Amino acid sequence: MIKTLTAHGNSAALIIDKPILELLGITLDTPLKVSTDGKSLIISPLRDAEREAGG
């Protein structure tokens, strides 16, 4: 799947399709961890254990 960023005020937004959100169990209230390995952007849902440990 190829995506482009969408302007959102002074920021950029990535629209994630509903089937992917459902597959990963992500809702609008799910905290997401955003990181990089230096080459790729990595977006992962924070699970309960990670939230309790402070992310």
C-alpha distance matrix in Angstrom:
0.0 3.8 6.6 10.3 13.2 15.7 19.5 21.3 24.9 25.4 22.1 18.4 16.2 12.5 11.9 10.5 10.2 13.3 12.2 10.7 13.9 16.0 14.8 15.7 18.8 18.1 20.2 21.1 24.0 22.2 22.9 20.0 20.7 19.1 19.8 19.0 20.0 20.8 17.7 14.8 14.6 15.1 15.2 17.1 19.1 22.8 24.6 28.3 29.7 28.0 29.1 32.6 32.7 31.7 28.0
3.8 0.0 3.8 7.0 10.4 13.1 16.8 19.1 22.5 22.7 19.7 15.9 14.2 11.0 11.1 10.9 11.5 15.1 14.8 13.2 15.9 18.5 17.7 18.1 21.0 19.7 21.5 21.8 24.7 23.1 23.4 20.4 20.9 18.7 19.3 18.2 19.5 19.6 16.4 13.8 13.7 15.0 15.4 18.0 20.3 23.9 26.1 29.8 31.3 29.1 30.0 33.7 33.6 32.2 28.5
6.6 3.8 0.0 3.8 6.8 9.4 13.1 15.3 18.8 19.1 16.1 12.3 10.6 7.5 7.8 8.7 10.0 13.8 14.5 12.9 14.8 17.8 17.7 17.7 20.2 18.3 19.5 19.2 22.2 21.1 21.2 18.4 19.1 16.8 17.9 17.4 19.3 19.3 16.5 13.7 12.7 14.2 14.1 17.0 19.0 22.5 25.0 28.5 30.2 27.9 28.4 32.2 32.2 30.5 26.9
10.3 7.0 3.8 0.0 3.8 6.6 9.9 12.6 15.9 16.0 13.3 9.6 8.8 7.0 8.3 10.5 12.4 16.2 17.5 15.9 17.2 20.5 20.7 20.4 22.6 20.2 21.0 20.0 23.0 22.1 21.9 19.1 19.8 17.0 18.2 17.6 19.8 19.2 16.7 14.4 13.1 15.4 15.3 18.6 20.6 23.8 26.7 30.1 31.8 29.2 29.4 33.2 33.1 31.0 27.6
13.2 10.4 6.8 3.8 0.0 3.8 6.7 9.2 12.3 12.4 9.6 5.8 5.5 5.1 7.5 10.5 13.1 16.5 18.5 16.7 17.2 20.8 21.4 20.6 22.3 19.4 19.8 18.2 21.0 20.4 19.9 17.3 18.0 15.2 16.7 16.7 19.4 18.8 17.0 14.6 12.6 14.8 14.3 17.7 19.5 22.4 25.6 28.7 30.5 27.7 27.5 31.3 31.3 28.9 25.7
15.7 13.1 9.4 6.6 3.8 0.0 3.8 6.3 9.7 10.7 8.6 5.5 5.0 6.3 7.5 11.2 13.5 16.6 19.2 17.9 17.9 21.3 22.6 21.9 23.1 19.9 19.6 17.5 20.5 20.6 20.3 18.4 19.7 17.2 19.3 19.7 22.7 22.1 20.6 18.2 15.9 17.7 16.6 19.7 20.9 23.7 26.8 29.6 31.8 29.1 28.5 32.2 32.6 30.0 27.1
19.5 16.8 13.1 9.9 6.7 3.8 0.0 3.8 6.2 7.3 6.2 4.8 6.2 9.0 10.6 14.3 16.8 19.6 22.4 21.1 20.7 24.2 25.7 24.6 25.5 22.1 21.4 18.8 21.4 21.9 21.3 19.6 20.8 18.3 20.3 21.0 24.2 23.3 22.2 20.2 17.7 19.7 18.6 21.7 22.7 25.1 28.4 31.0 33.1 30.3 29.3 33.0 33.3 30.4 27.8
21.3 19.1 15.3 12.6 9.2 6.3 3.8 0.0 3.8 6.1 5.2 5.3 6.0 9.5 10.8 14.3 17.0 19.2 22.3 21.1 19.9 23.4 25.2 23.9 24.2 20.7 19.5 16.4 18.7 19.7 19.0 18.0 19.5 17.5 20.0 21.3 24.8 24.2 23.6 21.3 18.4 19.9 18.2 20.9 21.4 23.4 26.7 28.9 31.2 28.5 27.1 30.7 31.2 28.2 25.9
24.9 22.5 18.8 15.9 12.3 9.7 6.2 3.8 0.0 3.8 5.4 7.7 9.4 13.1 14.6 18.0 20.7 22.7 26.0 24.7 23.3 26.8 28.7 27.2 27.3 23.6 22.2 18.9 20.8 22.0 21.0 20.2 21.4 19.4 21.8 23.1 26.7 25.9 25.6 23.7 20.8 22.4 20.9 23.6 24.0 25.6 28.9 30.9 33.1 30.3 28.6 32.0 32.5 29.3 27.3
25.4 22.7 19.1 16.0 12.4 10.7 7.3 6.1 3.8 0.0 3.8 7.1 10.0 13.7 16.0 19.3 22.4 24.7 27.7 25.9 24.8 28.4 29.9 28.1 28.6 24.9 23.9 20.8 22.3 23.0 21.4 20.3 20.8 18.4 20.2 21.3 24.7 23.5 23.5 22.1 19.4 21.4 20.4 23.4 24.2 25.6 29.2 31.3 33.1 29.9 28.5 31.9 32.0 28.6 26.6
22.1 19.7 16.1 13.3 9.6 8.6 6.2 5.2 5.4 3.8 0.0 3.8 6.7 10.3 13.0 16.1 19.3 21.7 24.5 22.5 21.4 25.1 26.4 24.6 25.2 21.6 21.0 18.2 19.8 20.0 18.4 16.9 17.4 14.9 16.8 17.9 21.4 20.5 20.4 18.7 15.8 17.7 16.6 19.7 20.7 22.3 25.9 28.2 30.0 26.8 25.7 29.2 29.2 26.0 23.6
18.4 15.9 12.3 9.6 5.8 5.5 4.8 5.3 7.7 7.1 3.8 0.0 3.8 6.9 9.9 13.0 16.2 19.0 21.5 19.5 18.9 22.6 23.7 22.1 23.2 19.8 19.6 17.2 19.2 19.1 17.9 15.9 16.5 13.8 15.7 16.4 19.8 19.0 18.3 16.3 13.5 15.5 14.6 17.9 19.2 21.3 24.8 27.5 29.3 26.2 25.5 29.1 29.2 26.3 23.5
16.2 14.2 10.6 8.8 5.5 5.0 6.2 6.0 9.4 10.0 6.7 3.8 0.0 3.8 6.3 9.4 12.7 15.2 17.9 16.0 15.2 18.9 20.2 18.8 19.7 16.3 16.1 13.9 16.3 16.2 15.5 13.6 14.9 12.7 15.2 16.3 19.7 19.7 18.7 16.0 12.9 14.2 12.6 15.5 16.5 19.0 22.3 25.0 27.1 24.3 23.6 27.3 27.6 25.0 22.1
12.5 11.0 7.5 7.0 5.1 6.3 9.0 9.5 13.1 13.7 10.3 6.9 3.8 0.0 3.8 6.3 9.6 12.6 14.8 12.7 12.5 16.2 17.1 16.0 17.4 14.4 14.8 13.4 16.2 15.5 15.2 12.8 14.1 12.0 14.4 15.3 18.3 18.7 17.2 14.1 11.2 12.2 10.6 13.6 14.8 17.8 20.8 23.9 25.9 23.4 23.1 26.9 27.2 25.0 21.8
11.9 11.1 7.8 8.3 7.5 7.5 10.6 10.8 14.6 16.0 13.0 9.9 6.3 3.8 0.0 3.8 6.4 9.3 11.9 10.6 10.4 13.8 15.2 14.7 15.8 13.0 13.1 12.0 15.3 15.0 15.7 13.8 15.9 14.5 17.2 18.3 21.2 21.9 20.2 16.9 14.1 14.5 12.3 14.6 15.2 18.4 21.0 24.0 26.4 24.3 23.8 27.6 28.4 26.4 23.3
10.5 10.9 8.7 10.5 10.5 11.2 14.3 14.3 18.0 19.3 16.1 13.0 9.4 6.3 3.8 0.0 3.8 6.5 8.6 6.8 6.9 10.3 11.4 11.1 12.5 10.1 10.9 10.9 14.1 13.2 14.4 12.5 14.7 14.0 16.6 17.9 20.5 21.8 20.1 16.4 13.8 13.2 10.8 12.3 12.8 16.3 18.4 21.6 24.0 22.2 22.1 25.8 26.6 25.1 21.9
10.2 11.5 10.0 12.4 13.1 13.5 16.8 17.0 20.7 22.4 19.3 16.2 12.7 9.6 6.4 3.8 0.0 3.8 5.7 5.6 6.5 8.9 10.2 11.2 12.4 10.9 11.5 12.2 15.7 15.0 16.9 15.4 17.9 17.5 20.1 21.2 23.5 24.9 22.9 19.3 17.0 16.3 13.9 14.9 14.9 18.6 20.1 23.1 25.7 24.4 24.3 27.9 29.0 27.8 24.7
13.3 15.1 13.8 16.2 16.5 16.6 19.6 19.2 22.7 24.7 21.7 19.0 15.2 12.6 9.3 6.5 3.8 0.0 3.8 5.4 5.0 6.1 8.5 9.9 10.2 9.2 9.4 10.9 14.2 13.8 16.4 15.7 18.6 19.0 21.8 23.3 25.7 27.5 25.7 22.0 19.6 18.2 15.4 15.5 14.7 18.1 19.0 21.7 24.5 23.7 23.5 26.8 28.4 27.5 24.6
12.2 14.8 14.5 17.5 18.5 19.2 22.4 22.3 26.0 27.7 24.5 21.5 17.9 14.8 11.9 8.6 5.7 3.8 0.0 3.8 5.5 5.1 6.1 8.7 9.7 10.1 11.4 13.7 16.5 15.5 18.0 17.0 19.5 20.0 22.4 23.6 25.5 27.5 25.6 21.8 19.9 18.3 15.9 15.6 15.0 18.5 19.0 21.9 24.4 23.9 24.2 27.4 28.8 28.3 25.2
10.7 13.2 12.9 15.9 16.7 17.9 21.1 21.1 24.7 25.9 22.5 19.5 16.0 12.7 10.6 6.8 5.6 5.4 3.8 0.0 3.8 5.4 5.0 6.2 8.4 8.3 10.6 12.8 15.3 13.6 15.6 14.0 16.1 16.5 18.7 19.9 21.7 23.9 22.0 18.3 16.3 14.5 12.2 12.0 11.9 15.6 16.4 19.6 21.9 21.0 21.6 24.9 25.9 25.4 22.1
13.9 15.9 14.8 17.2 17.2 17.9 20.7 19.9 23.3 24.8 21.4 18.9 15.2 12.5 10.4 6.9 6.5 5.0 5.5 3.8 0.0 3.8 5.5 5.3 5.9 4.9 6.8 9.2 11.6 10.1 12.6 11.7 14.5 15.4 18.2 20.1 22.3 24.6 23.3 19.5 16.9 14.8 11.7 11.0 9.9 13.3 14.1 17.0 19.7 18.9 18.9 22.2 23.6 22.9 20.0
16.0 18.5 17.8 20.5 20.8 21.3 24.2 23.4 26.8 28.4 25.1 22.6 18.9 16.2 13.8 10.3 8.9 6.1 5.1 5.4 3.8 0.0 3.8 5.4 4.9 6.2 7.9 11.1 13.1 11.7 14.7 14.4 17.2 18.6 21.3 23.2 25.2 27.7 26.3 22.6 20.2 17.8 14.9 13.5 11.9 14.9 14.8 17.2 20.0 19.9 20.1 23.0 24.7 24.5 21.8
14.8 17.7 17.7 20.7 21.4 22.6 25.7 25.2 28.7 29.9 26.4 23.7 20.2 17.1 15.2 11.4 10.2 8.5 6.1 5.0 5.5 3.8 0.0 3.8 5.6 7.8 10.7 13.9 15.5 13.4 15.8 14.8 17.0 18.3 20.4 21.9 23.4 26.1 24.6 20.9 19.1 16.5 14.1 12.5 11.6 14.7 14.3 17.2 19.4 19.3 20.2 23.0 24.3 24.4 21.5
15.7 18.1 17.7 20.4 20.6 21.9 24.6 23.9 27.2 28.1 24.6 22.1 18.8 16.0 14.7 11.1 11.2 9.9 8.7 6.2 5.3 5.4 3.8 0.0 3.8 5.5 9.1 12.2 13.2 10.5 12.4 11.4 13.4 15.1 17.2 19.1 20.8 23.6 22.6 19.0 16.8 13.8 11.2 9.0 7.8 10.9 10.8 13.9 16.0 15.6 16.5 19.5 20.6 20.7 17.7
18.8 21.0 20.2 22.6 22.3 23.1 25.5 24.2 27.3 28.6 25.2 23.2 19.7 17.4 15.8 12.5 12.4 10.2 9.7 8.4 5.9 4.9 5.6 3.8 0.0 3.8 6.7 10.3 10.8 8.6 11.4 11.6 14.3 16.5 19.2 21.5 23.5 26.4 25.7 22.0 19.4 16.4 13.3 10.8 8.3 10.7 10.0 12.4 15.2 15.3 15.4 18.2 20.0 20.1 17.6
18.1 19.7 18.3 20.2 19.4 19.9 22.1 20.7 23.6 24.9 21.6 19.8 16.3 14.4 13.0 10.1 10.9 9.2 10.1 8.3 4.9 6.2 7.8 5.5 3.8 0.0 3.8 6.9 7.8 5.7 8.6 8.8 12.0 14.0 17.1 19.7 22.1 24.7 24.1 20.4 17.5 14.8 11.2 9.4 6.8 9.4 10.0 12.5 15.5 14.8 14.4 17.7 19.4 18.8 16.2
20.2 21.5 19.5 21.0 19.8 19.6 21.4 19.5 22.2 23.9 21.0 19.6 16.1 14.8 13.1 10.9 11.5 9.4 11.4 10.6 6.8 7.9 10.7 9.1 6.7 3.8 0.0 3.8 5.3 5.3 8.8 10.1 13.8 15.7 19.2 22.0 24.8 27.1 26.7 23.0 19.8 17.4 13.7 12.4 9.5 11.5 12.2 13.8 17.3 16.7 15.5 18.6 20.8 19.8 17.6
21.1 21.8 19.2 20.0 18.2 17.5 18.8 16.4 18.9 20.8 18.2 17.2 13.9 13.4 12.0 10.9 12.2 10.9 13.7 12.8 9.2 11.1 13.9 12.2 10.3 6.9 3.8 0.0 3.8 5.7 8.4 9.9 13.7 15.2 18.9 21.9 25.0 26.9 26.6 23.1 19.6 17.8 14.0 13.4 10.9 12.6 14.1 15.6 19.0 17.9 16.1 19.3 21.4 19.8 17.9
24.0 24.7 22.2 23.0 21.0 20.5 21.4 18.7 20.8 22.3 19.8 19.2 16.3 16.2 15.3 14.1 15.7 14.2 16.5 15.3 11.6 13.1 15.5 13.2 10.8 7.8 5.3 3.8 0.0 3.8 6.4 9.2 12.8 15.1 18.8 22.1 25.3 27.4 27.6 24.2 20.6 18.4 14.7 13.4 10.3 10.8 12.0 12.8 16.2 15.3 13.0 16.0 18.4 16.8 15.4
22.2 23.1 21.1 22.1 20.4 20.6 21.9 19.7 22.0 23.0 20.0 19.1 16.2 15.5 15.0 13.2 15.0 13.8 15.5 13.6 10.1 11.7 13.4 10.5 8.6 5.7 5.3 5.7 3.8 0.0 3.8 6.3 9.8 12.5 16.0 19.3 22.2 24.6 24.8 21.4 18.0 15.4 11.7 9.9 6.6 7.2 8.6 10.1 13.3 12.2 10.5 13.9 15.9 14.6 12.6
22.9 23.4 21.2 21.9 19.9 20.3 21.3 19.0 21.0 21.4 18.4 17.9 15.5 15.2 15.7 14.4 16.9 16.4 18.0 15.6 12.6 14.7 15.8 12.4 11.4 8.6 8.8 8.4 6.4 3.8 0.0 3.8 6.8 9.7 13.1 16.7 19.7 22.0 22.7 19.6 16.1 13.6 10.2 8.7 6.1 5.6 8.3 9.9 12.4 10.3 8.6 12.2 13.6 11.7 9.5
20.0 20.4 18.4 19.1 17.3 18.4 19.6 18.0 20.2 20.3 16.9 15.9 13.6 12.8 13.8 12.5 15.4 15.7 17.0 14.0 11.7 14.4 14.8 11.4 11.6 8.8 10.1 9.9 9.2 6.3 3.8 0.0 3.8 6.3 9.7 13.1 16.1 18.4 19.0 15.8 12.4 9.8 6.4 5.5 4.5 5.5 9.0 11.7 13.5 10.8 10.3 14.1 14.6 12.7 9.6
20.7 20.9 19.1 19.8 18.0 19.7 20.8 19.5 21.4 20.8 17.4 16.5 14.9 14.1 15.9 14.7 17.9 18.6 19.5 16.1 14.5 17.2 17.0 13.4 14.3 12.0 13.8 13.7 12.8 9.8 6.8 3.8 0.0 3.8 6.5 10.1 13.0 15.4 16.4 13.7 10.5 7.9 5.6 5.2 6.1 6.1 9.9 12.6 13.3 10.0 10.3 13.9 13.4 11.4 7.8
19.1 18.7 16.8 17.0 15.2 17.2 18.3 17.5 19.4 18.4 14.9 13.8 12.7 12.0 14.5 14.0 17.5 19.0 20.0 16.5 15.4 18.6 18.3 15.1 16.5 14.0 15.7 15.2 15.1 12.5 9.7 6.3 3.8 0.0 3.8 7.2 10.6 12.4 13.3 10.7 7.3 5.7 4.6 6.6 8.9 9.8 13.5 16.4 17.0 13.6 14.0 17.6 16.7 14.4 11.0
19.8 19.3 17.9 18.2 16.7 19.3 20.3 20.0 21.8 20.2 16.8 15.7 15.2 14.4 17.2 16.6 20.1 21.8 22.4 18.7 18.2 21.3 20.4 17.2 19.2 17.1 19.2 18.9 18.8 16.0 13.1 9.7 6.5 3.8 0.0 3.8 7.0 9.0 10.5 8.5 6.1 5.1 6.5 8.5 11.4 12.1 15.4 18.4 18.2 14.7 15.9 19.0 17.4 15.4 12.0
19.0 18.2 17.4 17.6 16.7 19.7 21.0 21.3 23.1 21.3 17.9 16.4 16.3 15.3 18.3 17.9 21.2 23.3 23.6 19.9 20.1 23.2 21.9 19.1 21.5 19.7 22.0 21.9 22.1 19.3 16.7 13.1 10.1 7.2 3.8 0.0 3.8 5.4 6.8 5.6 4.7 5.4 8.5 10.9 14.4 15.4 18.5 21.6 21.3 17.8 19.4 22.4 20.5 18.8 15.3
20.0 19.5 19.3 19.8 19.4 22.7 24.2 24.8 26.7 24.7 21.4 19.8 19.7 18.3 21.2 20.5 23.5 25.7 25.5 21.7 22.3 25.2 23.4 20.8 23.5 22.1 24.8 25.0 25.3 22.2 19.7 16.1 13.0 10.6 7.0 3.8 0.0 3.8 5.5 5.8 7.1 7.6 11.2 13.0 16.6 17.6 20.2 23.4 22.5 19.3 21.4 24.1 21.9 20.6 17.2
20.8 19.6 19.3 19.2 18.8 22.1 23.3 24.2 25.9 23.5 20.5 19.0 19.7 18.7 21.9 21.8 24.9 27.5 27.5 23.9 24.6 27.7 26.1 23.6 26.4 24.7 27.1 26.9 27.4 24.6 22.0 18.4 15.4 12.4 9.0 5.4 3.8 0.0 3.8 6.1 8.0 10.0 13.5 16.0 19.6 20.6 23.5 26.6 25.9 22.5 24.3 27.1 24.9 23.2 20.0
17.7 16.4 16.5 16.7 17.0 20.6 22.2 23.6 25.6 23.5 20.4 18.3 18.7 17.2 20.2 20.1 22.9 25.7 25.6 22.0 23.3 26.3 24.6 22.6 25.7 24.1 26.7 26.6 27.6 24.8 22.7 19.0 16.4 13.3 10.5 6.8 5.5 3.8 0.0 3.8 7.0 9.6 13.2 16.0 19.7 21.4 24.2 27.6 27.2 24.1 25.9 28.9 27.0 25.5 22.0
14.8 13.8 13.7 14.4 14.6 18.2 20.2 21.3 23.7 22.1 18.7 16.3 16.0 14.1 16.9 16.4 19.3 22.0 21.8 18.3 19.5 22.6 20.9 19.0 22.0 20.4 23.0 23.1 24.2 21.4 19.6 15.8 13.7 10.7 8.5 5.6 5.8 6.1 3.8 0.0 3.8 6.3 9.8 12.7 16.4 18.4 21.2 24.8 24.7 21.7 23.4 26.6 25.0 23.6 19.9
14.6 13.7 12.7 13.1 12.6 15.9 17.7 18.4 20.8 19.4 15.8 13.5 12.9 11.2 14.1 13.8 17.0 19.6 19.9 16.3 16.9 20.2 19.1 16.8 19.4 17.5 19.8 19.6 20.6 18.0 16.1 12.4 10.5 7.3 6.1 4.7 7.1 8.0 7.0 3.8 0.0 3.8 6.6 10.0 13.5 15.6 18.7 22.2 22.5 19.4 20.6 24.0 22.8 21.0 17.4
15.1 15.0 14.2 15.4 14.8 17.7 19.7 19.9 22.4 21.4 17.7 15.5 14.2 12.2 14.5 13.2 16.3 18.2 18.3 14.5 14.8 17.8 16.5 13.8 16.4 14.8 17.4 17.8 18.4 15.4 13.6 9.8 7.9 5.7 5.1 5.4 7.6 10.0 9.6 6.3 3.8 0.0 3.8 6.5 10.2 12.2 15.1 18.7 18.9 16.0 17.5 20.8 19.7 18.3 14.6
15.2 15.4 14.1 15.3 14.3 16.6 18.6 18.2 20.9 20.4 16.6 14.6 12.6 10.6 12.3 10.8 13.9 15.4 15.9 12.2 11.7 14.9 14.1 11.2 13.3 11.2 13.7 14.0 14.7 11.7 10.2 6.4 5.6 4.6 6.5 8.5 11.2 13.5 13.2 9.8 6.6 3.8 0.0 3.8 6.9 9.5 12.6 16.1 17.0 14.2 15.1 18.8 18.3 16.8 13.1
17.1 18.0 17.0 18.6 17.7 19.7 21.7 20.9 23.6 23.4 19.7 17.9 15.5 13.6 14.6 12.3 14.9 15.5 15.6 12.0 11.0 13.5 12.5 9.0 10.8 9.4 12.4 13.4 13.4 9.9 8.7 5.5 5.2 6.6 8.5 10.9 13.0 16.0 16.0 12.7 10.0 6.5 3.8 0.0 3.8 6.3 9.0 12.6 13.5 11.1 12.4 15.8 15.6 14.7 11.0
19.1 20.3 19.0 20.6 19.5 20.9 22.7 21.4 24.0 24.2 20.7 19.2 16.5 14.8 15.2 12.8 14.9 14.7 15.0 11.9 9.9 11.9 11.6 7.8 8.3 6.8 9.5 10.9 10.3 6.6 6.1 4.5 6.1 8.9 11.4 14.4 16.6 19.6 19.7 16.4 13.5 10.2 6.9 3.8 0.0 3.8 6.1 9.6 11.4 9.5 10.0 13.6 14.2 13.4 10.2
22.8 23.9 22.5 23.8 22.4 23.7 25.1 23.4 25.6 25.6 22.3 21.3 19.0 17.8 18.4 16.3 18.6 18.1 18.5 15.6 13.3 14.9 14.7 10.9 10.7 9.4 11.5 12.6 10.8 7.2 5.6 5.5 6.1 9.8 12.1 15.4 17.6 20.6 21.4 18.4 15.6 12.2 9.5 6.3 3.8 0.0 3.8 6.7 8.1 5.9 6.3 9.8 10.5 9.8 6.9
24.6 26.1 25.0 26.7 25.6 26.8 28.4 26.7 28.9 29.2 25.9 24.8 22.3 20.8 21.0 18.4 20.1 19.0 19.0 16.4 14.1 14.8 14.3 10.8 10.0 10.0 12.2 14.1 12.0 8.6 8.3 9.0 9.9 13.5 15.4 18.5 20.2 23.5 24.2 21.2 18.7 15.1 12.6 9.0 6.1 3.8 0.0 3.8 5.6 5.4 6.3 8.8 10.1 10.7 8.7
28.3 29.8 28.5 30.1 28.7 29.6 31.0 28.9 30.9 31.3 28.2 27.5 25.0 23.9 24.0 21.6 23.1 21.7 21.9 19.6 17.0 17.2 17.2 13.9 12.4 12.5 13.8 15.6 12.8 10.1 9.9 11.7 12.6 16.4 18.4 21.6 23.4 26.6 27.6 24.8 22.2 18.7 16.1 12.6 9.6 6.7 3.8 0.0 3.8 5.5 5.1 6.2 8.6 9.9 9.3
29.7 31.3 30.2 31.8 30.5 31.8 33.1 31.2 33.1 33.1 30.0 29.3 27.1 25.9 26.4 24.0 25.7 24.5 24.4 21.9 19.7 20.0 19.4 16.0 15.2 15.5 17.3 19.0 16.2 13.3 12.4 13.5 13.3 17.0 18.2 21.3 22.5 25.9 27.2 24.7 22.5 18.9 17.0 13.5 11.4 8.1 5.6 3.8 0.0 3.8 5.5 5.2 6.2 8.7 8.4
28.0 29.1 27.9 29.2 27.7 29.1 30.3 28.5 30.3 29.9 26.8 26.2 24.3 23.4 24.3 22.2 24.4 23.7 23.9 21.0 18.9 19.9 19.3 15.6 15.3 14.8 16.7 17.9 15.3 12.2 10.3 10.8 10.0 13.6 14.7 17.8 19.3 22.5 24.1 21.7 19.4 16.0 14.2 11.1 9.5 5.9 5.4 5.5 3.8 0.0 3.8 5.5 5.0 6.2 4.8
29.1 30.0 28.4 29.4 27.5 28.5 29.3 27.1 28.6 28.5 25.7 25.5 23.6 23.1 23.8 22.1 24.3 23.5 24.2 21.6 18.9 20.1 20.2 16.5 15.4 14.4 15.5 16.1 13.0 10.5 8.6 10.3 10.3 14.0 15.9 19.4 21.4 24.3 25.9 23.4 20.6 17.5 15.1 12.4 10.0 6.3 6.3 5.1 5.5 3.8 0.0 3.8 5.4 5.1 5.0
32.6 33.7 32.2 33.2 31.3 32.2 33.0 30.7 32.0 31.9 29.2 29.1 27.3 26.9 27.6 25.8 27.9 26.8 27.4 24.9 22.2 23.0 23.0 19.5 18.2 17.7 18.6 19.3 16.0 13.9 12.2 14.1 13.9 17.6 19.0 22.4 24.1 27.1 28.9 26.6 24.0 20.8 18.8 15.8 13.6 9.8 8.8 6.2 5.2 5.5 3.8 0.0 3.8 5.4 7.3
32.7 33.6 32.2 33.1 31.3 32.6 33.3 31.2 32.5 32.0 29.2 29.2 27.6 27.2 28.4 26.6 29.0 28.4 28.8 25.9 23.6 24.7 24.3 20.6 20.0 19.4 20.8 21.4 18.4 15.9 13.6 14.6 13.4 16.7 17.4 20.5 21.9 24.9 27.0 25.0 22.8 19.7 18.3 15.6 14.2 10.5 10.1 8.6 6.2 5.0 5.4 3.8 0.0 3.8 5.8
31.7 32.2 30.5 31.0 28.9 30.0 30.4 28.2 29.3 28.6 26.0 26.3 25.0 25.0 26.4 25.1 27.8 27.5 28.3 25.4 22.9 24.5 24.4 20.7 20.1 18.8 19.8 19.8 16.8 14.6 11.7 12.7 11.4 14.4 15.4 18.8 20.6 23.2 25.5 23.6 21.0 18.3 16.8 14.7 13.4 9.8 10.7 9.9 8.7 6.2 5.1 5.4 3.8 0.0 3.8
28.0 28.5 26.9 27.6 25.7 27.1 27.8 25.9 27.3 26.6 23.6 23.5 22.1 21.8 23.3 21.9 24.7 24.6 25.2 22.1 20.0 21.8 21.5 17.7 17.6 16.2 17.6 17.9 15.4 12.6 9.5 9.6 7.8 11.0 12.0 15.3 17.2 20.0 22.0 19.9 17.4 14.6 13.1 11.0 10.2 6.9 8.7 9.3 8.4 4.8 5.0 7.3 5.8 3.8 0.0
